[in-house]
Amino acid sequence: MKKKLVLAFLMATLFAGGAFAQFSLSAGGGALLVPSFSRTKAGSVSDTISNFDFGVNGFFDATYAELNVGLLFGKMDMGSVKLNTMTLTFGLLGKFPFSVSDNLVIFPFAGIDYNVGLSAKSGDVKLPNMGDFMNALSVVFGGGVDFSITESLYIRGEVGFGITFNTRAQKTAKDAAALTNTDYSTFNGKIPIKIAVGYRF
């Protein structure tokens, strides 16, 4: 399922790029904020884990596609356990820009990103097998705006909503619940917010 979604987004992005003759290439970077949550229900018991990540994001833009990478530092609240986390995120967005004025462009977007957990600590204690709890693929959609300061320099803002597939730990818990005929469901969501400065080549 994941591979099919990744392939679909890649093909859509390539089609969008090939359907239009004019491109403008740019690159930039700035701040990235990602509040997120994970809601789990097992039988009659439900639990919500919240996380707030902040960090830096760099991007390369080809008008109808955006590649980005971010480094995030976060606080994960697991009830009795509080974790300090560090995550690397990679993303690919397909987008369609509309010119509102000479200085203002807006664009809807849809795509995917993948989070790689680098570390998770509670005090000096490091979480073992952190990739099982943190590595995950997401489908992301939303909108953005570019405001030109000069012909080459612009400010970009983006707000999206991401639906994240289950981590390996969540899949393991779901399989264990199935063995005891326990109803088990999860929903993982996040709201990536980007503010960056870009430069057109």
Residue frames relative to the residue before (quaternion, step in Angstrom):
aa qw qx qy qz dx dy dz
M 1.0000 0.0000 0.0000 0.0000 0.00 0.00 0.00
K 0.6682 0.4974 -0.3017 0.4638 3.58 0.88 -0.94
K 0.6609 0.5151 -0.3136 0.4467 3.57 0.90 -0.92
K 0.6449 0.5206 -0.3229 0.4570 3.59 1.01 -0.78
L 0.6531 0.5087 -0.3154 0.4639 3.60 1.00 -0.80
V 0.6361 0.5242 -0.3210 0.4664 3.56 0.98 -0.88
L 0.6705 0.4984 -0.2940 0.4642 3.58 0.90 -0.94
A 0.6432 0.5312 -0.3256 0.4452 3.58 0.99 -0.81
F 0.6804 0.4763 -0.2949 0.4724 3.58 0.92 -0.86
L 0.6294 0.5277 -0.3372 0.4601 3.59 1.01 -0.75
M 0.6720 0.4922 -0.2981 0.4662 3.58 0.91 -0.90
A 0.6422 0.5214 -0.3258 0.4578 3.59 1.01 -0.80
T 0.6507 0.5128 -0.3100 0.4665 3.56 1.00 -0.82
L 0.6656 0.4951 -0.3017 0.4699 3.59 0.92 -0.88
F 0.6371 0.5237 -0.3273 0.4612 3.59 1.02 -0.77
A 0.6455 0.5169 -0.3179 0.4638 3.56 0.97 -0.89
G 0.6631 0.5084 -0.3043 0.4575 3.55 0.98 -0.84
G 0.7118 0.4587 -0.2633 0.4621 3.58 0.99 -0.80
A 0.6290 0.5725 -0.3319 0.4079 3.57 1.20 -0.43
F 0.7494 0.3244 -0.1877 0.5458 3.58 1.20 -0.30
A 0.4273 -0.7480 0.4593 0.2165 3.55 -0.90 0.96
Q 0.7374 0.4173 -0.2263 0.4805 3.60 1.01 -0.76
F 0.0268 -0.7888 0.6136 -0.0224 3.52 -0.93 1.00
S 0.0782 -0.7286 0.6687 0.1259 3.51 -1.30 0.37
L 0.2443 -0.7773 0.5679 0.1167 3.55 -0.79 1.04
S 0.1006 0.7877 -0.6026 0.0790 3.55 -0.99 0.83
A 0.1112 -0.7671 0.6275 0.0738 3.53 -1.32 0.28
G 0.1356 0.7998 -0.5759 0.1012 3.55 -1.19 0.46
G 0.1581 -0.7849 0.5891 0.1086 3.52 -1.27 -0.30
G 0.0927 0.7973 -0.5920 0.0727 3.52 -1.29 0.28
A 0.7446 -0.3899 0.3142 0.4413 3.52 -1.20 -0.67
L 0.1182 -0.7754 0.6188 0.0431 3.54 -1.19 0.69
L 0.0463 -0.7754 0.6297 -0.0096 3.57 -0.87 1.06
V 0.0166 0.8167 -0.5747 0.0493 3.59 -0.84 0.97
P 0.0738 -0.7571 0.6486 0.0264 3.62 -0.19 1.21
S 0.0292 0.8098 -0.5832 0.0567 3.57 -0.94 0.85
F 0.1146 -0.7828 0.6078 0.0687 3.54 -1.31 0.27
S 0.1348 -0.7525 0.6381 0.0922 3.52 -1.31 0.43
R 0.0832 -0.8036 0.5891 0.0160 3.58 -0.58 1.16
T 0.0670 -0.8064 0.5871 -0.0231 3.55 -0.75 1.14
K 0.0564 -0.7756 0.6279 0.0311 3.55 -1.05 0.82
A 0.0003 -0.7809 0.6226 -0.0504 3.54 -0.77 1.14
G 0.8007 -0.0634 -0.0101 0.5956 3.55 -0.25 1.27
S 0.7809 -0.2624 0.2263 0.5197 3.58 -0.71 -1.09
V 0.6141 0.5506 -0.3368 0.4541 3.59 1.29 -0.03
S 0.0412 -0.7932 0.6075 0.0069 3.57 -0.87 0.96
D 0.0542 -0.7940 0.6054 -0.0111 3.55 -1.15 0.68
T 0.1433 -0.7846 0.5994 0.0673 3.57 -1.10 0.76
I 0.1408 -0.7652 0.6254 0.0588 3.54 -0.91 1.01
S 0.1335 -0.8007 0.5810 0.0588 3.57 -0.79 1.02
N 0.0777 -0.7858 0.6135 0.0121 3.53 -1.18 0.64
F 0.0746 -0.7763 0.6236 0.0549 3.57 -1.08 0.69
D 0.0693 -0.8099 0.5823 -0.0111 3.56 -0.51 1.25
F 0.0144 0.7688 -0.6393 0.0007 3.54 -1.15 0.66
G 0.2394 0.7805 -0.5518 0.1703 3.55 -1.08 0.63
V 0.6131 -0.5343 0.4325 0.3894 3.54 -1.18 -0.67
N 0.1335 -0.7852 0.6034 0.0397 3.52 -1.22 0.65
G 0.1065 -0.7718 0.6234 0.0665 3.56 -1.04 0.84
F 0.0647 -0.8215 0.5663 0.0164 3.58 -1.04 0.67
F 0.1771 -0.7123 0.6646 0.1395 3.49 -1.40 0.42
D 0.1297 -0.8285 0.5447 0.0045 3.56 -0.68 1.15
A 0.0730 -0.7842 0.6158 0.0218 3.58 -0.99 0.93
T 0.6980 -0.4987 0.2296 0.4597 3.56 0.96 1.05
Y 0.8311 0.1291 -0.0490 0.5386 3.60 0.58 -1.10
A 0.7502 0.2542 -0.1834 0.5822 3.56 1.29 0.16
E 0.0952 -0.7838 0.6121 0.0441 3.54 -1.11 0.72
L 0.1474 -0.7425 0.6489 0.0770 3.54 -0.94 0.99
N 0.0494 0.8208 -0.5672 0.0458 3.58 -0.87 0.85
V 0.1020 -0.7607 0.6378 0.0637 3.52 -1.29 0.48
G 0.0415 -0.8207 0.5697 -0.0116 3.56 -0.96 0.84
L 0.2225 -0.7248 0.6350 0.1477 3.52 -1.29 0.53
L 0.0755 -0.8397 0.5364 -0.0388 3.54 -0.55 1.25
F 0.1444 -0.7378 0.6534 0.0886 3.52 -1.20 0.74
G 0.0039 -0.8589 0.5085 -0.0607 3.56 -0.72 1.02
K 0.3176 -0.6819 0.6235 0.2130 3.46 -1.49 0.16
M 0.0931 -0.8042 0.5866 0.0200 3.56 -0.56 1.17
D 0.1795 -0.7858 0.5880 0.0670 3.55 -0.75 1.14
M 0.0172 -0.8124 0.5812 -0.0438 3.56 -0.45 1.28
G 0.6880 -0.4444 0.2697 0.5064 3.56 1.10 0.72
S 0.8388 0.0211 0.0298 0.5432 3.56 -0.32 -1.25
V 0.7279 0.3666 -0.2156 0.5378 3.59 1.25 -0.35
K 0.1068 -0.7709 0.6267 0.0394 3.56 -0.92 0.99
L 0.1042 -0.8198 0.5630 0.0120 3.57 -0.77 1.07
N 0.2646 -0.6938 0.6421 0.1905 3.52 -1.24 0.66
T 0.0858 -0.8412 0.5338 -0.0095 3.57 -0.59 1.14
M 0.1130 -0.7422 0.6528 0.1010 3.53 -1.35 0.39
T 0.0263 -0.8256 0.5587 -0.0741 3.55 -0.73 1.14
L 0.2248 -0.7240 0.6347 0.1498 3.53 -1.19 0.69
T 0.0667 -0.8186 0.5705 0.0078 3.58 -0.83 0.96
F 0.1319 -0.7722 0.6196 0.0497 3.57 -1.06 0.89
G 0.0016 0.8352 -0.5491 0.0298 3.58 -0.89 0.87
L 0.1102 -0.7485 0.6498 0.0738 3.53 -1.31 0.52
L 0.0411 -0.8083 0.5867 -0.0280 3.56 -0.66 1.18
G 0.2254 -0.7018 0.6534 0.1726 3.52 -1.19 0.69
K 0.0235 0.8273 -0.5581 0.0593 3.62 -0.79 0.96
F 0.2091 -0.7676 0.5946 0.1161 3.54 -1.24 0.47
P 0.2016 -0.8326 0.5064 0.0982 3.62 -0.26 1.24
F 0.1327 -0.7547 0.6387 0.0703 3.55 -1.22 0.72
S 0.3332 -0.7366 0.5534 0.2004 3.58 -0.84 0.95
V 0.2221 -0.7697 0.5888 0.1076 3.56 -0.76 1.11
S 0.7641 -0.0753 0.0648 0.6374 3.56 1.13 -0.75
D 0.7365 -0.3938 0.2885 0.4683 3.57 -1.27 -0.11
N 0.7688 0.3601 -0.1768 0.4981 3.59 1.10 -0.70
L 0.7596 0.3886 -0.1772 0.4905 3.58 1.19 -0.40
V 0.0008 0.7732 -0.6326 0.0454 3.55 -0.90 1.08
I 0.1109 -0.7732 0.6205 0.0700 3.57 -0.98 0.84
F 0.0163 -0.8154 0.5786 -0.0072 3.58 -1.14 0.56
P 0.3069 -0.6805 0.6258 0.2260 3.56 -1.09 0.75
F 0.0635 -0.8044 0.5894 0.0385 3.56 -1.16 0.49
A 0.0195 -0.7536 0.6557 0.0421 3.53 -1.36 0.34
G 0.2251 0.7874 -0.5489 0.1675 3.56 -1.02 0.70
I 0.4806 -0.6387 0.5165 0.3073 3.51 -1.25 -0.53
D 0.0007 -0.7640 0.6393 0.0872 3.53 -1.30 0.24
Y 0.2284 -0.7641 0.5916 0.1182 3.53 -1.27 0.45
N 0.2222 -0.7822 0.5741 0.0964 3.56 -0.82 1.06
V 0.1144 -0.7678 0.6287 0.0455 3.55 -1.02 0.91
G 0.3266 -0.7629 0.5277 0.1811 3.58 -0.61 1.13
L 0.2202 -0.7906 0.5611 0.1079 3.57 -0.74 1.06
S 0.7909 -0.1449 0.0983 0.5864 3.58 1.03 -0.74
A 0.0149 -0.7590 0.6507 0.0145 3.53 -1.28 0.51
K 0.0408 0.8272 -0.5531 0.0907 3.57 -0.55 1.20
S 0.1585 -0.7147 0.6696 0.1253 3.49 -1.28 0.58
G 0.7759 -0.0708 -0.0076 0.6268 3.56 -0.04 1.29
D 0.7668 -0.2778 0.2428 0.5253 3.56 -0.67 -1.16
V 0.5639 0.6039 -0.3761 0.4195 3.57 1.32 0.02
K 0.2500 -0.7871 0.5522 0.1142 3.56 -0.69 1.13
L 0.4591 -0.6827 0.4989 0.2725 3.56 -0.94 0.91
P 0.3349 -0.7433 0.5368 0.2173 3.63 -0.71 1.01
N 0.8343 0.1653 -0.1355 0.5082 3.56 -1.22 0.54
M 0.1115 0.8536 -0.5027 0.0789 3.58 1.05 0.80
G 0.5805 0.6000 -0.3774 0.4008 3.59 1.12 -0.59
D 0.6016 0.5706 -0.3526 0.4337 3.58 1.12 -0.65
F 0.7422 0.4052 -0.2070 0.4921 3.58 1.12 -0.70
M 0.7866 0.3745 -0.1566 0.4653 3.59 1.12 -0.63
N 0.6392 0.5312 -0.3500 0.4322 3.62 1.02 -0.64
A 0.2172 0.7896 -0.5417 0.1894 3.59 -0.71 1.05
L 0.3460 -0.7059 0.5854 0.1982 3.52 -1.26 0.64
S 0.0977 -0.8014 0.5893 0.0302 3.58 -1.01 0.86
V 0.2890 -0.6700 0.6480 0.2184 3.51 -1.34 0.49
V 0.0756 -0.8239 0.5613 -0.0228 3.58 -0.71 1.12
F 0.0637 0.7744 -0.6288 0.0302 3.57 -1.08 0.75
G 0.2332 0.7729 -0.5638 0.1742 3.56 -1.17 0.53
G 0.4403 -0.6817 0.5134 0.2790 3.55 -1.14 -0.65
G 0.1152 -0.8016 0.5844 0.0518 3.53 -1.24 0.42
V 0.2195 -0.7563 0.6037 0.1241 3.53 -1.35 0.19
D 0.1519 -0.7502 0.6375 0.0882 3.56 -1.14 0.80
F 0.0692 -0.7806 0.6206 0.0260 3.56 -0.86 1.00
S 0.3053 -0.7870 0.5141 0.1522 3.57 -0.52 1.20
I 0.2667 -0.7431 0.5976 0.1399 3.53 -0.95 0.99
T 0.7503 0.0026 0.0044 0.6611 3.54 1.10 -0.85
E 0.7305 -0.3871 0.2937 0.4798 3.59 -1.24 -0.15
S 0.7659 0.3551 -0.1814 0.5043 3.59 1.08 -0.72
L 0.7515 0.3993 -0.1972 0.4868 3.58 1.03 -0.77
Y 0.0850 0.8014 -0.5876 0.0723 3.57 -0.93 0.89
I 0.3679 -0.6870 0.5820 0.2324 3.53 -1.36 0.36
R 0.1316 -0.8035 0.5789 0.0435 3.57 -0.89 0.96
G 0.0362 -0.7693 0.6375 0.0225 3.54 -1.08 0.83
E 0.0121 -0.7957 0.6054 -0.0173 3.57 -0.99 0.84
V 0.0283 -0.7552 0.6542 0.0290 3.54 -1.19 0.70
G 0.0262 0.8221 -0.5664 0.0521 3.56 -0.79 0.99
F 0.2617 -0.7084 0.6168 0.2220 3.50 -1.37 -0.04
G 0.1269 -0.8170 0.5616 0.0335 3.54 -0.82 1.01
I 0.1929 -0.7311 0.6434 0.1198 3.54 -1.11 0.80
T 0.1854 -0.8313 0.5220 0.0459 3.54 -0.47 1.27
F 0.4356 -0.6815 0.5264 0.2623 3.56 -0.96 0.91
N 0.6546 -0.5355 0.3640 0.3902 3.56 -1.22 0.51
T 0.4498 -0.6479 0.5450 0.2844 3.53 -1.16 0.69
R 0.6854 -0.4612 0.3485 0.4427 3.57 -1.27 0.15
A 0.6375 0.5264 -0.3281 0.4570 3.61 1.01 -0.78
Q 0.6587 0.4975 -0.3113 0.4709 3.59 0.99 -0.77
K 0.6270 0.5230 -0.3331 0.4715 3.58 1.05 -0.72
T 0.6429 0.5215 -0.3179 0.4622 3.59 1.00 -0.83
A 0.6577 0.5040 -0.3038 0.4703 3.57 0.99 -0.87
K 0.6442 0.5175 -0.3236 0.4611 3.59 1.02 -0.75
D 0.6450 0.5124 -0.3150 0.4714 3.58 1.02 -0.80
A 0.6497 0.5108 -0.3157 0.4661 3.59 1.01 -0.80
A 0.6463 0.5169 -0.3208 0.4607 3.58 1.02 -0.78
A 0.6224 0.5541 -0.3403 0.4357 3.58 1.06 -0.73
L 0.6234 0.5578 -0.3407 0.4291 3.59 1.08 -0.67
T 0.7444 0.3433 -0.2001 0.5366 3.58 1.18 -0.57
N 0.4633 -0.7065 0.4176 0.3344 3.58 1.32 0.32
T 0.3834 0.7030 -0.4950 0.3374 3.57 1.04 0.83
D 0.4442 -0.6757 0.5167 0.2814 3.56 -0.88 0.95
Y 0.0436 0.7999 -0.5932 0.0797 3.57 -0.82 1.01
S 0.1248 0.7860 -0.5963 0.1054 3.56 -0.83 0.99
T 0.0990 -0.7808 0.6144 0.0557 3.55 -1.20 0.60
F 0.0380 -0.7528 0.6540 0.0635 3.52 -1.31 0.44
N 0.0817 -0.8014 0.5925 0.0024 3.54 -0.70 1.14
G 0.0421 0.8139 -0.5757 0.0654 3.57 -0.73 1.05
K 0.0216 -0.7927 0.6090 0.0154 3.55 -1.24 0.43
I 0.2482 -0.7546 0.5939 0.1274 3.55 -1.28 0.50
P 0.1146 -0.8136 0.5675 0.0541 3.61 -0.02 1.24
I 0.0656 -0.7817 0.6200 -0.0115 3.56 -0.93 1.03
K 0.0442 -0.8207 0.5690 -0.0252 3.57 -0.67 1.13
I 0.0110 -0.7433 0.6688 0.0110 3.53 -1.14 0.80
A 0.1188 0.8249 -0.5316 0.1509 3.58 -0.49 1.19
V 0.3366 -0.6804 0.6056 0.2388 3.50 -1.40 0.21
G 0.1071 -0.8170 0.5659 0.0287 3.59 -0.84 0.98
Y 0.1959 -0.7686 0.5994 0.1074 3.52 -1.27 0.51
R 0.2929 -0.7658 0.5516 0.1534 3.57 -0.75 1.06
F 0.3939 -0.7305 0.5105 0.2249 3.57 -0.87 0.95
